[in-house]
Amino acid sequence: AAPPAMAERKLLSFGEVVLRTSDLGLLGGAQFINDTVIAFFFELLARAYAEESLLLVEPSVVFWLAMCTAESDIAATLTSIQAHEKQVLVLPVNNNNAVSVSNGGSHWSLLVYDAQQNAFLHFDSMAGLNAGPARSLSDRVRSFVVHASGRSASPTFLDVVGMPQQ
């Protein structure tokens, strides 16, 4: 393992994301990726494929939404990132349910809200391992998307089957 000073050396600053040596080290083998690696990839995608109707929500914001219980705070957070102006929201879901644990959890999946379908679609490479956290997140975001869309019908939740396995 790299010495602590080396592990935290700043390698790259891209948009709002700072990649460190320790983040890059996660890509070298059978290790869990962290919030920073996902945030970097989302930033890269957002710049390469600028799409007005799509919002890639960074992991730290998604974690806040997942842990927040106040509907007004959830709405304020989603409004601040202009989620109400988007047709598709992409939210990385982690199975960490402890606010006190930084970079916790052992698995990531994707929850996608598609306004056209009025549905939350959950993509999980481990056959539903994150179904609980994804459902909980969709429940927290549900009233915001219903209000933002002006629809009376609540979005459906669908676990997408047949995802490639890890």
DSSP file with accessible surface (Angstrom, degrees, kcal/mol):
  #  RESIDUE AA STRUCTURE BP1 BP2  ACC     N-H-->O    O-->H-N    N-H-->O    O-->H-N    TCO  KAPPA ALPHA  PHI   PSI    X-CA   Y-CA   Z-CA
    1    1 A A              0   0  155      0, 0.0     6,-0.0     0, 0.0     0, 0.0   0.000 360.0 360.0 360.0 148.9    0.0    0.0    0.0
    2    2 A A        -     0   0   50      1,-0.1     5,-0.1     2,-0.1    20,-0.0  -0.400 360.0 -94.9 -72.3 149.0    1.1    3.5   -0.7
    3    3 A P    >>  -     0   0   85      0, 0.0     4,-2.7     0, 0.0     3,-0.5  -0.300  42.0-106.5 -58.9 151.0    2.2    5.7    2.2
    4    4 A P  H 3> S+     0   0  113      0, 0.0     4,-1.4     0, 0.0     5,-0.1   0.871 120.1  51.3 -51.4 -42.1   -0.7    7.9    3.5
    5    5 A A  H 34 S+     0   0   87      1,-0.2     4,-0.1     2,-0.2     3,-0.1   0.905 113.5  44.9 -63.9 -39.1    0.7   11.1    2.0
    6    6 A M  H X4 S+     0   0   86     -3,-0.5     3,-1.4     1,-0.2    15,-0.3   0.892 108.0  57.5 -70.5 -39.3    1.0    9.4   -1.4
    7    7 A A  H 3< S+     0   0   20     -4,-2.7    15,-2.6     1,-0.3    16,-0.3   0.804 111.1  43.3 -63.6 -28.3   -2.4    7.8   -1.2
    8    8 A E  T 3< S+     0   0  104     -4,-1.4    -1,-0.3    -5,-0.2    -2,-0.2   0.305  82.2 131.4-102.0   9.7   -4.0   11.2   -0.8
    9    9 A R    <   -     0   0  127     -3,-1.4    12,-2.1    -4,-0.1     2,-0.4  -0.405  64.0-115.8 -64.0 133.5   -2.0   13.0   -3.4
   10   10 A K  E     +A   20   0A 117     10,-0.2    10,-0.3     1,-0.2     3,-0.1  -0.579  38.6 171.5 -73.0 124.1   -4.2   15.0   -5.8
   11   11 A L  E     +     0   0A  68      8,-2.9     2,-0.3    -2,-0.4     9,-0.2   0.785  61.2   2.4 -99.6 -40.1   -3.9   13.7   -9.3
   12   12 A L  E     -A   19   0A  75      7,-1.7     7,-3.1     2,-0.0     2,-0.5  -0.986  47.8-156.4-155.7 137.1   -6.6   15.5  -11.2
   13   13 A S  E     +A   18   0A  67     -2,-0.3     2,-0.4     5,-0.2     5,-0.2  -0.985  22.6 171.1-115.8 122.3   -9.2   18.2  -10.7
   14   14 A F  E >   -A   17   0A  50      3,-3.1     3,-2.3    -2,-0.5     2,-0.2  -0.947  60.8 -48.6-137.7 110.6  -12.0   18.0  -13.2
   15   15 A G  T 3  S-     0   0   34     -2,-0.4    25,-0.0     1,-0.3    29,-0.0  -0.460 123.9 -21.2  62.8-125.5  -15.1   20.3  -12.8
   16   16 A E  T 3  S+     0   0  167     -2,-0.2     2,-0.4    23,-0.1    -1,-0.3   0.419 121.1  95.4 -91.7   0.5  -16.1   19.9   -9.1
   17   17 A V  E <   -A   14   0A  10     -3,-2.3    -3,-3.1    22,-0.1     2,-0.5  -0.789  52.8-165.0-104.3 135.6  -14.3   16.5   -8.7
   18   18 A V  E     -A   13   0A  47     -2,-0.4     2,-0.4    -5,-0.2    -5,-0.2  -0.974  10.8-156.1-116.4 117.5  -10.8   16.0   -7.3
   19   19 A L  E     -A   12   0A  21     -7,-3.1    -8,-2.9    -2,-0.5    -7,-1.7  -0.815  11.8-165.7 -92.3 135.0   -9.3   12.5   -8.0
   20   20 A R  E >>  -A   10   0A  90     -2,-0.4     4,-2.0   -10,-0.3     3,-0.6  -0.695  36.9-101.4-114.4 166.5   -6.6   11.4   -5.6
   21   21 A T  H 3> S+     0   0   33    -12,-2.1     4,-2.2   -15,-0.3   -13,-0.2   0.891 122.4  55.8 -54.3 -40.5   -4.1    8.5   -5.9
   22   22 A S  H 3> S+     0   0   40    -15,-2.6     4,-0.8     1,-0.2    -1,-0.3   0.858 105.4  51.9 -64.6 -34.1   -6.3    6.4   -3.6
   23   23 A D  H X4 S+     0   0    9     -3,-0.6     3,-0.9   -16,-0.3     4,-0.4   0.934 109.7  48.5 -66.1 -45.6   -9.3    6.8   -5.9
   24   24 A L  H >< S+     0   0   97     -4,-2.0     3,-1.9     1,-0.2     4,-0.3   0.887 103.3  62.7 -62.2 -36.2   -7.2    5.7   -8.9
   25   25 A G  H >< S+     0   0   40     -4,-2.2     3,-1.3     1,-0.3    -1,-0.2   0.774  91.3  66.7 -61.0 -25.0   -6.0    2.7   -7.0
   26   26 A L  G X< S+     0   0   31     -3,-0.9     3,-0.6    -4,-0.8     5,-0.4   0.718  94.2  59.2 -69.4 -19.1   -9.6    1.4   -6.7
   27   27 A L  G <  S+     0   0  103     -3,-1.9    -1,-0.2    -4,-0.4    -2,-0.2   0.513  87.3  78.3 -87.8  -3.1   -9.6    0.8  -10.4
   28   28 A G  G <  S-     0   0   73     -3,-1.3     2,-0.3    -4,-0.3    -1,-0.2   0.414 104.3 -23.5 -90.2   1.1   -6.7   -1.6  -10.4
   29   29 A G  S <  S-     0   0   50     -3,-0.6     2,-2.2    -4,-0.1     0, 0.0  -0.906 102.7 -22.7-175.7-154.9   -8.4   -4.7   -9.2
   30   30 A A  S    S+     0   0  114     -2,-0.3     2,-0.3     2,-0.0    -3,-0.1  -0.473  87.4 122.4 -82.7  70.6  -11.2   -6.4   -7.3
   31   31 A Q        -     0   0  114     -2,-2.2     2,-0.3    -5,-0.4    -2,-0.1  -0.904  66.6-102.4-128.7 160.2  -12.1   -3.4   -5.2
   32   32 A F        -     0   0  137     -2,-0.3     2,-0.1    73,-0.1    75,-0.1  -0.648  35.8-128.7 -80.8 134.5  -15.2   -1.3   -4.6
   33   33 A I        -     0   0   64     -2,-0.3     2,-0.2     1,-0.1    -1,-0.0  -0.422  25.8-137.9 -76.4 161.1  -15.3    2.0   -6.4
   34   34 A N     >  -     0   0   16    -11,-0.1     4,-1.9    -2,-0.1     3,-0.2  -0.562  27.6 -90.4-115.2-179.9  -16.2    5.0   -4.3
   35   35 A D  H  > S+     0   0   39      1,-0.2     4,-3.0     2,-0.2     5,-0.2   0.863 121.7  56.2 -56.1 -40.5  -18.3    8.2   -4.7
   36   36 A T  H  > S+     0   0   41      2,-0.2     4,-2.6     1,-0.2    -1,-0.2   0.899 105.2  49.9 -65.3 -41.1  -15.4   10.1   -6.2
   37   37 A V  H  > S+     0   0   18     -3,-0.2     4,-2.3     2,-0.2    -1,-0.2   0.929 114.8  44.9 -63.7 -42.9  -14.8    7.7   -9.0
   38   38 A I  H  X S+     0   0   17     -4,-1.9     4,-2.9     2,-0.2     5,-0.2   0.931 112.4  51.3 -66.9 -43.5  -18.5    7.7   -9.9
   39   39 A A  H  X S+     0   0   10     -4,-3.0     4,-2.4     1,-0.2    -2,-0.2   0.910 110.3  50.2 -60.3 -40.9  -18.7   11.5   -9.6
   40   40 A F  H  X S+     0   0   47     -4,-2.6     4,-2.6     2,-0.2    -1,-0.2   0.943 111.6  47.5 -61.8 -46.5  -15.7   11.8  -11.9
   41   41 A F  H  X S+     0   0  107     -4,-2.3     4,-2.8     1,-0.2    -2,-0.2   0.917 112.0  49.7 -63.2 -41.7  -17.3    9.5  -14.5
   42   42 A F  H  X S+     0   0   19     -4,-2.9     4,-2.8     2,-0.2    -1,-0.2   0.907 111.0  49.8 -63.1 -41.2  -20.6   11.4  -14.3
   43   43 A E  H  X S+     0   0   41     -4,-2.4     4,-2.0    -5,-0.2    -2,-0.2   0.927 111.5  49.2 -62.9 -42.9  -18.8   14.7  -14.8
   44   44 A L  H  X S+     0   0   77     -4,-2.6     4,-2.4     1,-0.2     5,-0.2   0.942 113.5  46.0 -61.3 -46.9  -17.0   13.2  -17.8
   45   45 A L  H  X S+     0   0   48     -4,-2.8     4,-2.8     1,-0.2    -2,-0.2   0.907 109.9  54.0 -62.5 -44.3  -20.2   12.0  -19.3
   46   46 A A  H  < S+     0   0   48     -4,-2.8    -1,-0.2     1,-0.2    -2,-0.2   0.882 114.1  41.4 -60.7 -37.6  -22.0   15.3  -18.6
   47   47 A R  H >< S+     0   0  143     -4,-2.0     3,-0.5    -5,-0.2    -1,-0.2   0.866 118.1  45.3 -78.1 -36.7  -19.3   17.2  -20.5
   48   48 A A  H 3< S+     0   0   65     -4,-2.4    -2,-0.2     1,-0.2    -3,-0.2   0.836 126.8  27.8 -76.3 -33.5  -18.9   14.7  -23.3
   49   49 A Y  T 3< S-     0   0  171     -4,-2.8    -1,-0.2    -5,-0.2     2,-0.1  -0.486  78.9-169.2-128.2  59.5  -22.6   14.2  -23.9
   50   50 A A    <   +     0   0   81     -3,-0.5     2,-0.4    -2,-0.1    -3,-0.1  -0.333  12.2 175.2 -55.8 117.8  -24.3   17.4  -22.8
   51   51 A E    >   -     0   0  106      3,-0.2     3,-1.4    -2,-0.1    -2,-0.1  -0.972  26.1-154.0-133.3 116.2  -28.0   16.6  -22.8
   52   52 A E  T 3  S+     0   0  153     -2,-0.4    -1,-0.1     1,-0.3    -2,-0.0   0.778  94.6  50.4 -61.3 -29.3  -30.4   19.2  -21.5
   53   53 A S  T 3  S+     0   0   41     33,-0.2    35,-2.5    34,-0.1    34,-1.9   0.513  99.7  78.4 -91.1  -1.2  -33.1   16.7  -20.5
   54   54 A L  E <   -b   88   0B  58     -3,-1.4     2,-0.5    33,-0.2    -3,-0.2  -0.878  54.3-170.2-114.6 137.8  -30.7   14.4  -18.5
   55   55 A L  E     -b   89   0B  29     33,-2.4    35,-2.9    -2,-0.4     2,-0.8  -0.978   8.5-160.4-128.0 119.2  -29.3   15.0  -15.0
   56   56 A L  E     -b   90   0B  36     -2,-0.5     2,-0.5    33,-0.2    35,-0.2  -0.882  19.9-149.7 -93.6 109.6  -26.6   12.7  -13.6
   57   57 A V        -     0   0    4     33,-2.7     5,-0.1    -2,-0.8   -15,-0.0  -0.722  16.1-121.2 -89.1 124.4  -26.9   13.3   -9.8
   58   58 A E    >>  -     0   0   75     -2,-0.5     4,-2.1     1,-0.1     3,-0.7  -0.241  22.2-112.8 -68.4 150.9  -23.6   12.9   -8.0
   59   59 A P  H 3> S+     0   0    4      0, 0.0     4,-2.8     0, 0.0     5,-0.2   0.829 113.1  56.4 -54.4 -38.0  -23.3   10.2   -5.3
   60   60 A S  H 3> S+     0   0   58      1,-0.2     4,-2.0     2,-0.2     5,-0.1   0.897 109.6  46.6 -65.0 -36.2  -22.9   12.7   -2.4
   61   61 A V  H <> S+     0   0   29     -3,-0.7     4,-2.6     2,-0.2    -1,-0.2   0.917 112.3  50.3 -69.1 -42.3  -26.2   14.4   -3.3
   62   62 A V  H  X S+     0   0    6     -4,-2.1     4,-2.7     2,-0.2    -2,-0.2   0.920 109.2  51.7 -62.9 -41.2  -27.9   11.0   -3.7
   63   63 A F  H  X S+     0   0   55     -4,-2.8     4,-1.9     2,-0.2    -1,-0.2   0.927 109.4  50.3 -61.5 -42.7  -26.6    9.9   -0.3
   64   64 A W  H  X S+     0   0  111     -4,-2.0     4,-2.0     1,-0.2    -2,-0.2   0.940 111.6  47.9 -59.3 -46.8  -28.0   13.1    1.2
   65   65 A L  H  < S+     0   0    0     -4,-2.6    -2,-0.2     1,-0.2    -1,-0.2   0.901 110.8  51.6 -61.5 -40.7  -31.4   12.5   -0.4
   66   66 A A  H  < S+     0   0   22     -4,-2.7    -1,-0.2     1,-0.2    -2,-0.2   0.829 116.8  39.0 -66.7 -31.5  -31.4    8.8    0.8
   67   67 A M  H  < S+     0   0   55     -4,-1.9    -1,-0.2    -5,-0.2    -2,-0.2   0.688  94.9  97.9 -92.5 -19.7  -30.7    9.9    4.4
   68   68 A C     <  -     0   0    7     -4,-2.0    -4,-0.0    -5,-0.2     3,-0.0  -0.463  43.9-178.2 -75.1 138.2  -32.9   13.0    4.5
   69   69 A T        +     0   0  119     -2,-0.2     2,-0.7     1,-0.0    -1,-0.1   0.548  55.7  93.9-110.8 -11.4  -36.3   12.6    6.0
   70   70 A A     >  -     0   0   34      1,-0.2     4,-2.1     2,-0.0     3,-0.5  -0.754  60.6-156.1 -89.4 114.6  -37.7   16.1    5.5
   71   71 A E  H  > S+     0   0  131     -2,-0.7     4,-2.6     1,-0.2     5,-0.2   0.855  94.0  56.0 -56.9 -36.4  -39.7   16.4    2.3
   72   72 A S  H  > S+     0   0   87      1,-0.2     4,-2.3     2,-0.2    -1,-0.2   0.882 107.7  48.2 -66.3 -36.0  -39.0   20.2    2.1
   73   73 A D  H  > S+     0   0   75     -3,-0.5     4,-2.4     2,-0.2    -1,-0.2   0.878 111.0  50.7 -70.8 -37.8  -35.2   19.6    2.3
   74   74 A I  H  X S+     0   0    7     -4,-2.1     4,-2.7     2,-0.2     5,-0.2   0.947 112.3  47.1 -62.6 -46.5  -35.4   16.9   -0.4
   75   75 A A  H  X S+     0   0   33     -4,-2.6     4,-2.6     1,-0.2    -2,-0.2   0.911 112.0  50.3 -62.4 -41.8  -37.4   19.3   -2.6
   76   76 A A  H  X S+     0   0   59     -4,-2.3     4,-2.3     2,-0.2    -1,-0.2   0.910 111.8  48.1 -64.1 -41.1  -35.0   22.2   -2.0
   77   77 A T  H  X S+     0   0   27     -4,-2.4     4,-1.0     2,-0.2    -2,-0.2   0.945 113.9  45.3 -64.6 -48.2  -32.0   20.0   -2.9
   78   78 A L  H  <>S+     0   0    0     -4,-2.7     5,-2.6     1,-0.2     3,-0.4   0.883 113.1  51.0 -65.8 -35.5  -33.6   18.7   -6.1
   79   79 A T  H ><5S+     0   0   65     -4,-2.6     3,-2.1    -5,-0.2    -1,-0.2   0.918 104.0  58.5 -66.2 -39.7  -34.7   22.2   -7.1
   80   80 A S  H 3<5S+     0   0   77     -4,-2.3    -1,-0.2     1,-0.3    -2,-0.2   0.768 108.8  44.8 -63.7 -24.8  -31.1   23.5   -6.5
   81   81 A I  T 3<5S-     0   0   42     -4,-1.0    -1,-0.3    -3,-0.4    -2,-0.2   0.217 116.4-115.4-102.3  15.3  -29.8   21.1   -9.1
   82   82 A Q  T X 5 +     0   0   90     -3,-2.1     3,-1.5    -5,-0.1     4,-0.2   0.766  62.9 150.8  59.0  32.7  -32.6   21.8  -11.5
   83   83 A A  G > < +     0   0    5     -5,-2.6     3,-1.6     1,-0.3    -4,-0.2   0.840  65.7  65.0 -62.2 -29.9  -34.0   18.3  -11.3
   84   84 A H  G 3  S+     0   0   80     -6,-0.4    -1,-0.3     1,-0.3    -5,-0.1   0.678  98.1  54.7 -68.2 -15.3  -37.5   19.7  -12.0
   85   85 A E  G <  S+     0   0  120     -3,-1.5     2,-0.3    -6,-0.1    -1,-0.3   0.430  95.8  87.3 -94.7  -1.3  -36.3   20.8  -15.5
   86   86 A K    <   -     0   0   37     -3,-1.6   -32,-0.2    -4,-0.2   -33,-0.2  -0.707  58.2-157.5-106.1 152.7  -35.1   17.3  -16.5
   87   87 A Q  S    S+     0   0   99    -34,-1.9    28,-3.3    -2,-0.3     2,-0.4   0.691  86.1  38.6 -93.5 -26.0  -36.9   14.4  -18.1
   88   88 A V  E     -bC  54 114B  35    -35,-2.5   -33,-2.4    26,-0.2     2,-0.5  -0.994  63.3-169.6-133.1 127.4  -34.4   11.8  -16.9
   89   89 A L  E     -bC  55 113B   3     24,-2.0    24,-2.5    -2,-0.4     2,-0.6  -0.968   7.0-160.5-113.5 129.7  -32.7   11.6  -13.5
   90   90 A V  E     -bC  56 112B  17    -35,-2.9   -33,-2.7    -2,-0.5    22,-0.2  -0.958  12.7-178.7-113.1 118.2  -29.8    9.2  -13.0
   91   91 A L  E     - C   0 111B   0     20,-3.2    20,-2.9    -2,-0.6     2,-0.3  -0.964  21.6-139.9-122.3 115.6  -29.1    8.4   -9.4
   92   92 A P  E     - C   0 110B   3      0, 0.0     2,-0.5     0, 0.0    18,-0.2  -0.595  22.7-151.2 -73.1 131.5  -26.3    6.0   -8.2
   93   93 A V  E     - C   0 109B   5     16,-3.2    16,-2.1    -2,-0.3     2,-0.3  -0.908  13.1-172.7-110.4 132.1  -27.6    3.9   -5.3
   94   94 A N  E     - C   0 108B  27     -2,-0.5    14,-0.2    14,-0.2    11,-0.1  -0.912  28.4-132.0-119.9 149.2  -25.3    2.5   -2.6
   95   95 A N        +     0   0   43     12,-1.2     2,-0.6    -2,-0.3    10,-0.2   0.241  68.4 120.5 -87.5  17.9  -26.3    0.1    0.1
   96   96 A N        +     0   0   21      8,-0.3    -2,-0.2    11,-0.2     7,-0.0  -0.701  31.0 171.0 -79.1 121.7  -24.6    2.2    2.8
   97   97 A N        +     0   0  136     -2,-0.6     2,-0.6     1,-0.0    -1,-0.1   0.196  47.6  95.9-116.7  17.2  -27.3    3.2    5.3
   98   98 A A    >   -     0   0   30      3,-0.2     3,-1.6     1,-0.1     6,-0.2  -0.921  54.8-162.2-113.2 113.2  -25.0    4.7    8.0
   99   99 A V  T 3  S+     0   0  107     -2,-0.6    -1,-0.1     1,-0.3     5,-0.1   0.832  91.8  58.1 -59.5 -31.1  -24.5    8.5    7.9
  100  100 A S  T 3  S+     0   0  115     -3,-0.1     2,-0.8     1,-0.1    -1,-0.3   0.560  88.5  85.6 -79.4  -6.2  -21.4    8.2   10.0
  101  101 A V    X   -     0   0   66     -3,-1.6     3,-1.0     2,-0.0     2,-0.3  -0.836  68.0-152.4-104.7 107.8  -19.6    5.8    7.6
  102  102 A S  T 3  S+     0   0  104     -2,-0.8    -2,-0.1     1,-0.3    -3,-0.0  -0.577  81.9   2.1 -75.6 136.9  -17.7    7.6    4.8
  103  103 A N  T 3  S+     0   0   90     -2,-0.3    -1,-0.3     1,-0.1     2,-0.0   0.845  99.5 154.7  54.4  36.9  -17.4    5.6    1.6
  104  104 A G    <   +     0   0   12     -3,-1.0    -8,-0.3    -6,-0.2    -1,-0.1  -0.177  18.8  67.2 -83.6-177.9  -19.4    2.8    3.2
  105  105 A G        -     0   0   37    -10,-0.2     3,-0.1     1,-0.1   -73,-0.1  -0.070  62.9-127.0  88.1 165.3  -21.5    0.2    1.5
  106  106 A S  S    S+     0   0   54      1,-0.2     2,-0.3    -2,-0.0    -1,-0.1   0.355  78.9  44.0-130.9   1.5  -20.4   -2.6   -0.7
  107  107 A H        -     0   0    4    -75,-0.1   -12,-1.2    22,-0.0     2,-0.4  -0.985  54.9-156.3-155.8 140.7  -22.5   -2.3   -3.9
  108  108 A W  E     +C   94   0B  41     -2,-0.3    17,-0.4   -14,-0.2     2,-0.3  -0.901  17.4 164.9-113.8 147.0  -23.7    0.3   -6.4
  109  109 A S  E     -C   93   0B  10    -16,-2.1   -16,-3.2    -2,-0.4     2,-0.4  -0.857  32.5-109.7-143.5 177.9  -26.6    0.2   -8.7
  110  110 A L  E     -CD  92 123B  64     13,-2.6    13,-3.2    -2,-0.3     2,-0.5  -0.963  16.7-165.2-120.2 134.5  -28.5    2.8  -10.8
  111  111 A L  E     -CD  91 122B   0    -20,-2.9   -20,-3.2    -2,-0.4     2,-0.5  -0.972  14.3-169.1-111.9 124.8  -32.0    4.3  -10.2
  112  112 A V  E     -CD  90 121B  21      9,-3.1     9,-3.4    -2,-0.5     2,-0.6  -0.973  11.6-155.8-118.8 125.6  -33.3    6.1  -13.2
  113  113 A Y  E     -CD  89 120B   8    -24,-2.5   -24,-2.0    -2,-0.5     2,-0.6  -0.905  10.1-167.7 -97.7 123.3  -36.4    8.3  -13.1
  114  114 A D  E  >> -CD  88 119B  26      5,-2.8     5,-1.8    -2,-0.6     4,-1.1  -0.936   7.8-166.0-112.1 108.2  -37.9    8.6  -16.6
  115  115 A A  T  45S+     0   0    9    -28,-3.3    -1,-0.1    -2,-0.6   -27,-0.1   0.859  87.4  58.1 -63.8 -36.3  -40.6   11.3  -16.7
  116  116 A Q  T  45S+     0   0  159    -29,-0.4    -1,-0.2     1,-0.2   -28,-0.1   0.908 117.3  32.9 -62.0 -40.9  -41.9   10.2  -20.1
  117  117 A Q  T  45S-     0   0  116      2,-0.2    -1,-0.2    -3,-0.2    39,-0.2   0.555 102.1-135.0 -86.6 -11.4  -42.7    6.7  -18.6
  118  118 A N  T  <5 +     0   0   18     -4,-1.1    38,-1.8     1,-0.2     2,-0.3   0.950  64.6 123.3  50.2  54.0  -43.5    8.2  -15.2
  119  119 A A  E   < -De 114 156B   4     -5,-1.8    -5,-2.8    36,-0.3     2,-0.6  -0.996  64.6-135.4-146.5 147.4  -41.3    5.4  -13.8
  120  120 A F  E     -De 113 157B   0     36,-3.4    38,-2.6    -2,-0.3     2,-0.5  -0.917  27.0-162.5 -96.7 125.0  -38.3    4.6  -11.6
  121  121 A L  E     -De 112 158B  20     -9,-3.4    -9,-3.1    -2,-0.6     2,-0.6  -0.949   2.3-155.8-111.8 126.8  -36.2    2.0  -13.3
  122  122 A H  E     -De 111 159B   0     36,-3.1    38,-2.7    -2,-0.5     2,-0.6  -0.911   5.1-166.9-110.1 121.5  -33.7    0.2  -11.1
  123  123 A F  E     +De 110 160B  63    -13,-3.2   -13,-2.6    -2,-0.6     2,-0.4  -0.931  15.2 169.2-109.0 114.0  -30.6   -1.4  -12.8
  124  124 A D    >   -     0   0    5     -2,-0.6     3,-0.9    36,-0.5    39,-0.3  -0.974  28.3-160.2-133.8 117.9  -28.7   -3.7  -10.5
  125  125 A S  T 3  S+     0   0   27     -2,-0.4    41,-0.6   -17,-0.4    -1,-0.1   0.570  92.0  60.9 -73.2  -7.2  -26.0   -6.1  -11.6
  126  126 A M  T >  S-     0   0   80     39,-0.2     3,-1.0     0, 0.0    -1,-0.3  -0.210 118.3-101.7-115.4  42.5  -26.4   -8.2   -8.5
  127  127 A A  T <  S-     0   0   84     -3,-0.9    -2,-0.1     1,-0.3    34,-0.1   0.850  87.7 -32.8  46.7  54.2  -30.0   -9.2   -9.1
  128  128 A G  T >  S+     0   0   29     -4,-0.3     3,-2.1    32,-0.1     4,-0.4   0.560  89.4 137.2  88.7   8.5  -31.8   -6.9   -6.7
  129  129 A L  T <  S+     0   0   90     -3,-1.0     3,-0.3     1,-0.3    -2,-0.1   0.883  84.5  38.6 -54.3 -37.8  -29.2   -6.6   -4.0
  130  130 A N  T 3> S+     0   0    0      1,-0.2     4,-2.6     2,-0.1    -1,-0.3   0.196  82.6 110.9 -98.5  16.4  -29.9   -2.9   -3.8
  131  131 A A  H <> S+     0   0   20     -3,-2.1     4,-2.7     1,-0.2     5,-0.2   0.913  78.0  50.7 -58.2 -42.3  -33.6   -3.1   -4.4
  132  132 A G  H  > S+     0   0   48     -4,-0.4     4,-2.6    -3,-0.3     5,-0.2   0.968 113.6  41.9 -61.7 -54.9  -34.4   -2.0   -0.8
  133  133 A P  H  > S+     0   0   45      0, 0.0     4,-2.4     0, 0.0    -1,-0.2   0.888 116.2  50.7 -60.8 -35.6  -32.1    1.1   -0.9
  134  134 A A  H  X S+     0   0    0     -4,-2.6     4,-2.6     2,-0.2    -2,-0.2   0.920 111.4  47.2 -68.5 -42.2  -33.3    2.0   -4.4
  135  135 A R  H  X S+     0   0  117     -4,-2.7     4,-2.3    -5,-0.3    -1,-0.2   0.915 112.0  50.8 -63.5 -42.9  -37.0    1.7   -3.4
  136  136 A S  H  X S+     0   0   47     -4,-2.6     4,-1.9    -5,-0.2    -2,-0.2   0.921 111.2  48.1 -61.5 -43.6  -36.4    3.8   -0.4
  137  137 A L  H  X S+     0   0    3     -4,-2.4     4,-2.0     2,-0.2     5,-0.2   0.926 110.2  51.3 -63.7 -43.6  -34.7    6.5   -2.5
  138  138 A S  H  X S+     0   0    0     -4,-2.6     4,-2.0     1,-0.2    -1,-0.2   0.898 108.3  53.1 -62.5 -36.4  -37.5    6.4   -5.0
  139  139 A D  H  X S+     0   0   96     -4,-2.3     4,-0.6     1,-0.2    -1,-0.2   0.899 109.4  48.8 -63.9 -38.3  -40.0    6.9   -2.1
  140  140 A R  H  < S+     0   0   76     -4,-1.9     4,-0.3     1,-0.2    -1,-0.2   0.853 119.0  37.8 -69.1 -34.6  -38.1    9.9   -0.9
  141  141 A V  H >X S+     0   0    0     -4,-2.0     4,-2.0     1,-0.1     3,-0.5   0.684  94.7  89.7 -90.1 -18.8  -37.9   11.5   -4.4
  142  142 A R  H 3X S+     0   0   43     -4,-2.0     4,-2.4     1,-0.2     5,-0.2   0.863  84.7  48.1 -51.4 -52.0  -41.5   10.5   -5.5
  143  143 A S  H 3X S+     0   0   43     -4,-0.6     4,-2.4     1,-0.2    -1,-0.2   0.877 110.8  53.3 -64.6 -33.2  -43.5   13.5   -4.2
  144  144 A F  H <> S+     0   0   15     -3,-0.5     4,-3.0    -4,-0.3    -1,-0.2   0.949 111.1  44.3 -64.0 -47.3  -41.0   15.9   -5.8
  145  145 A V  H  X S+     0   0    6     -4,-2.0     4,-2.1     2,-0.2     6,-0.3   0.867 112.6  52.4 -70.0 -32.4  -41.2   14.3   -9.3
  146  146 A V  H  X>S+     0   0   31     -4,-2.4     4,-1.2    -5,-0.2     5,-0.9   0.955 114.6  42.5 -64.3 -46.9  -45.0   14.1   -9.0
  147  147 A H  H  <5S+     0   0  160     -4,-2.4     3,-0.3    -5,-0.2    -2,-0.2   0.923 115.1  49.9 -64.2 -44.7  -45.2   17.8   -8.2
  148  148 A A  H  <5S+     0   0   44     -4,-3.0    -1,-0.2     1,-0.2    -2,-0.2   0.853 113.7  45.4 -64.2 -34.8  -42.6   18.7  -10.8
  149  149 A S  H  <5S-     0   0   46     -4,-2.1    -1,-0.2    -5,-0.2    -2,-0.2   0.675 100.9-132.5 -83.8 -18.4  -44.3   16.8  -13.5
  150  150 A G  T  <5 +     0   0   68     -4,-1.2     2,-0.2    -3,-0.3    -3,-0.2   0.597  60.3 137.3  76.2   9.1  -47.8   18.1  -12.7
  151  151 A R      < -     0   0   92     -5,-0.9    -1,-0.3    -6,-0.3    -2,-0.1  -0.555  51.5-152.1 -86.4 154.8  -49.1   14.5  -12.9
  152  152 A S  S    S+     0   0  126     -2,-0.2     2,-0.3    -3,-0.1    -1,-0.1   0.708  74.1  87.8 -93.8 -23.2  -51.5   13.1  -10.4
  153  153 A A  S    S-     0   0   56     -7,-0.1    -2,-0.1     1,-0.1     3,-0.1  -0.587  79.2-126.8 -80.8 135.0  -50.3    9.5  -10.9
  154  154 A S        -     0   0   64     -2,-0.3    -2,-0.1     1,-0.1   -11,-0.1  -0.536  33.8-100.4 -76.2 142.9  -47.4    8.4   -8.8
  155  155 A P        -     0   0    4      0, 0.0   -36,-0.3     0, 0.0     2,-0.1  -0.302  35.1-124.5 -62.6 148.2  -44.4    6.9  -10.6
  156  156 A T  E     -e  119   0B  89    -38,-1.8   -36,-3.4   -39,-0.2     2,-0.4  -0.451  15.8-133.2 -85.0 165.3  -44.1    3.1  -10.8
  157  157 A F  E     -e  120   0B  28    -38,-0.2     2,-0.4    -2,-0.1   -36,-0.2  -0.988  23.7-178.3-122.6 129.5  -41.0    1.3   -9.6
  158  158 A L  E     -e  121   0B  95    -38,-2.6   -36,-3.1    -2,-0.4     2,-0.7  -0.985  22.5-147.4-133.7 123.6  -39.5   -1.4  -11.8
  159  159 A D  E     -e  122   0B  48     -2,-0.4     2,-0.4   -38,-0.2   -36,-0.2  -0.810  29.1-134.3 -82.3 115.1  -36.5   -3.6  -11.0
  160  160 A V  E     -e  123   0B  42    -38,-2.7   -36,-0.5    -2,-0.7     3,-0.4  -0.615  23.4-150.5 -75.0 124.1  -35.0   -4.2  -14.5
  161  161 A V        +     0   0  131     -2,-0.4    -1,-0.0     1,-0.2    -3,-0.0  -0.539  66.7  43.8 -94.2 162.0  -34.2   -7.9  -14.9
  162  162 A G        +     0   0   80      1,-0.2    -1,-0.2    -2,-0.2     3,-0.1   0.694  68.6 160.3  82.4  19.2  -31.5   -9.5  -16.9
  163  163 A M        -     0   0   51     -3,-0.4    -1,-0.2   -39,-0.3   -36,-0.1  -0.474  51.6 -95.8 -70.8 143.9  -28.7   -7.1  -16.1
  164  164 A P        -     0   0  102      0, 0.0     2,-0.2     0, 0.0    -1,-0.1  -0.332  45.0-123.9 -57.4 140.7  -25.2   -8.4  -16.7
  165  165 A Q              0   0  119      1,-0.1   -39,-0.2   -39,-0.1   -40,-0.1  -0.587 360.0 360.0 -89.2 153.5  -23.7   -9.9  -13.5
  166  166 A Q              0   0  160    -41,-0.6    -1,-0.1    -2,-0.2     0, 0.0  -0.395 360.0 360.0 -75.4 360.0  -20.5   -8.8  -11.9
